[in-house]
């Protein structure tokens, strides 16, 4: 009756179907009893009202039966949950890194990919790490979901049963682009995985520009995109060297976004607000970013504007 894309799916589905069936039975039963009671005992002329006292037997039944049902629900749920915290010792290990607003998967030695690529039929343990705020990694088809909390090491594991592509979602609200924090679990044959991993190894560890790393680690990318999309603040794409219409205490004016403008925007963000964006959102980074950091950021922003 039960089958799923992972070894854990059957236990989860069994618990869901059991609890759902019990709920339906009680909803239908209680509703039918209420309708019967309203019709059978509605107020009528000529029929005197009667007073009923308590019933020990009835109270034992409506206390004992739900208790037994709840304990059975607990047992069925526990049977499905318990294996989720017992990964095999020979499971391959992949680290899932959550950040606003993307997933990245580390296979060791700096080898990373944006999608989770795995061989079919092999157990895998996913270590969960957050670089900023709370996230939650959810692969619906595999029936696995765990919170990804900064400073807390968590994990999930499973054995993929079938070849195919499966959605990876974030189910913990983590900011404006939470709904865009998507990825794929790509399950392939062992031979295809060996070939894929060989190519990943030959490409070597992926190295992000230092300026990008600084922006990411200080939370700047939560409000400023690098691809042109509009967030809380202006995008970094094509920023350097562009003309900006800004609002100051003296009114509106146009400036060129050069090094001086960028440094002032980082150290004194409320002095010049880009037109169309809110004030008093960004804090000063004067105590966080030093001169060398600013230099790396500026060099990175130049690359986003096609300047080397």
N, C-alpha and C positions, 0 to 999 in steps of 0.2 A: 504493500500500500504506500509506504513512504520511500522516497528516494530524494536525493539532492546532489548539488554540485560539489559538496564536501562531505567528509565522514561525520561531521557534527550536525549536519542539516536534519538528519532523521530524528534525533532526540529533540531538537527544537520544534520541529513540525509536530511531533507526537504530543508534546506538551501544549502547543498552541491549539491543536484540534480538540484535545480533551477539555481544556478550559473553555474553549469556544462552545463546544457541545453542551457542557454543563450549564453555561450561561444562557444558551438558547432555551434549554429545557426549563430553567427556572423563570426566565422571562415569559415564556408561553404559559407555563403553569400558574404563575402568580397573576398574570393578566387575566387568564381564564377564570381563576377563582374570584378575582375582584369583580369581574362582569357578572358572574353567577350570583355573588353576594348582593350586588346592587339590585339585580332583578328579583332575586328570591326574597330579600328582606326589605324591599322598599316600603315606604310608609303608605298604608292604606286605611281608608275609613272603616270603622267598625272592628278593626283588629287591634287589640290593646298591645302596647309595647311590653317587652319582657326584659328583665335584667339577668345577665349571665355572670356568674362568678368564675374564678380562675380554674384551670385544669392542670393538675400536676403532670399527668401523662402527656398532654399536649405540649407543655413547656419542655419536658425532657426530650420529646421528639424534635421540636424546632431548634433546640440547642444541640442535641447530639448528632442529628443528621448533618447539619452544616459543618460541624466540627470534623466529622469523618471525611466529608467531601473536601474540605480545605486541606486536611492532612494528606489525602490522596493527591490533590493538586500539587502540594509541596513535594511529595515523593516523585511524581512524574517530572516536575520541573528540575528537581535535584539530579535525577538520573540523566537528564539532558545537559545540565550545567557542569556537573563534576568533571567529566572528561576534558572540558575546555581549559582547566587549570593544570592539566597533566600532560605536557608535551613530551613526546618520545626523546630519549637521550641522543638518538642519532639524527634528529631533525636538523635540516639545514637552517641557518640563521640569517635573516635579513632584517635590517633596521629601517623602520618607517619613520621618516622625519616630517613632522607637521609644522607648517609655518603659514602665516597669512600671505596668500591664500593658495597654497599648493601642497601636494604631497611629493616627497622624493624618497627613493629607496636605495639604501646603501648595502652593497653585497660584500663589503670588506675591502681593505686596502684602497679606499677612496673611489672604488668603482660604483658609480651611481646611475640610476635611470629614473625617468619621470613616471614610468609605468612599472607595475610589479609583475615581472616575468618569471614564471616558475614551471618546472617540469611536472607533468601529470603523474598522479599516483605516489608522489613523494611527500613526506611530512615536512612542514616548514613552520618555524617559529618566527613570528614577527615581533621584534623589540620595538617599543613605541616611545618616541622622543619628540618633545615639543620645543621649538626654539623661541616661542613668544608667549602665546596665550593657550587657554584650554581648547583642545580639539577632540574629536572622537572618530576613530577609523571604523567604517562600516562597509562590509562586503555583503550585500543582501543575499546573493545567491548562495553564499557559503554559510549564512546564518551566524556570522561572527561580528562582534562589535565591542570595542573597548575604548575607554577614555584615554586621551593623550594629554598628560598634564605636565607642565614645566616643572622640573626638579624631581619628578617621580617616575621611576622605571616601571613600566607596565609591559604586558605582552599579550599576544593571542597566538593561536596555532590552529592548523587544519591540514587536511590532506585533500588536495583537489582531485575530484573523481573524473572530470571530463575536460577535454580540450575545448577551448573557447575563450571569448572575451567577456569579462564581467565587470560591472560598475563598482568603483570605490567612491564612497561619499564621506563627507564630514557631517556628523549629526550633533555637533555641539556648536551653538551659535558663536561665531568667532569674529564677527565684524561685518562690514558692508558687503564684501564679496564672498561671504560664507557659502552661498548657494553655488558659487563657481569653483569651489574647492573640490574638483573632480579628478579622477584618474581611472586607470584600467588595471584589472588583474588579467594578465594574458597567460593562459595555460597552454603549453605546447608539449610536444613529445620530448623524450629525453635526448634524442639525437638533435632535434632543433634547438633545444636549450643549450646543449654543449656547444653548438655552432654559434649561437647568439652570445653566450658568455665568452667565447674565444674572441669574438669581434670586440666585445666590451673591454676585455683585458688588453687587446692590442691598441685600442684607442687610448688607454691609460686613464688615470684619475682625472676627473673633470675639475678644472681649476677656475673658479669664479674670480673676476677682477676684484682687487682689494677694495676699491671704492664701493663696489656693489655689496661686498660682505659687510662693510661698515654701515652702509645704509640699511641693510637688512637687520643687522644685530642691534641697531639703535631704534628700530621700529619705524623708520622713515617710510618704508614701503607699505605700511598699513594705510597711509593717507596719500601717497604719491605713487602713481603707476610708472612703469618703464615702457609701456606699449602704446601710450596715447589715450588710454581710457581715463575717464574723469572720475576721480574719487573725492575725498574731502578736500584735498589740495590739488594744485595744478600738476599735470603729468611731467615727468622728467624727460620724456622723449622730445627731442628737438628744442630743449630748453636753452642750452648754452648758445649765446649769440642772438637769440630771438628778441623781438620787441615786446615789452610787457606794458599794459595799461594798469597803473597802480593807483591806489587811493592812499593819500597821506593826510596829515592834519591840515596841510595847506591846500588840499584839493586833489584833483586828478591830474596825472601826468604820464608820459611815456618814457620808459627807460630801456636800456639794452641789458640783457641778462648776461653780464660778464662775471669775472671773478669777484669783483668788489660787491656786485649785487647779490651774488649767491652767498658770500660770507655774511653780509649784513642780514640776509633773510634767515640764516641759520642762527646767528647770535642775537638778533633783534627782530623777530618775526612780525611783531605787531606794528612796527614803524612804517612798513610799506606792504599793503595788502593788495594782491592781484584782484582786479575788478571781477566781480561775480563770485567771489569766494568769501566765506565768513571770517570775521575777526575773532581774536582771542581763542583760537583753537590750538595753535601750536605753541609749545613752550620754548624757551631759549635753551640752546644746546651749548652755551658758552663754557659750562663746567663739565661737559661730557666729551665734546669733540675738540681736539687740539689742532695745532697748525698742520702737522703732518697728515692728520685725518682729513682735514679740509682739502689738502692738496690731492689726496687720493680720490676724494669725492669729485672734485672738479675735473680731474683727468677722466674719470668714468663718465661724467655727464657730457664731456666733449665727444666721447665715442657714441653716445646716444644721439648726438646731433650730426654724426657723420664726420667728426673732426678727430684726427689722430695726433 
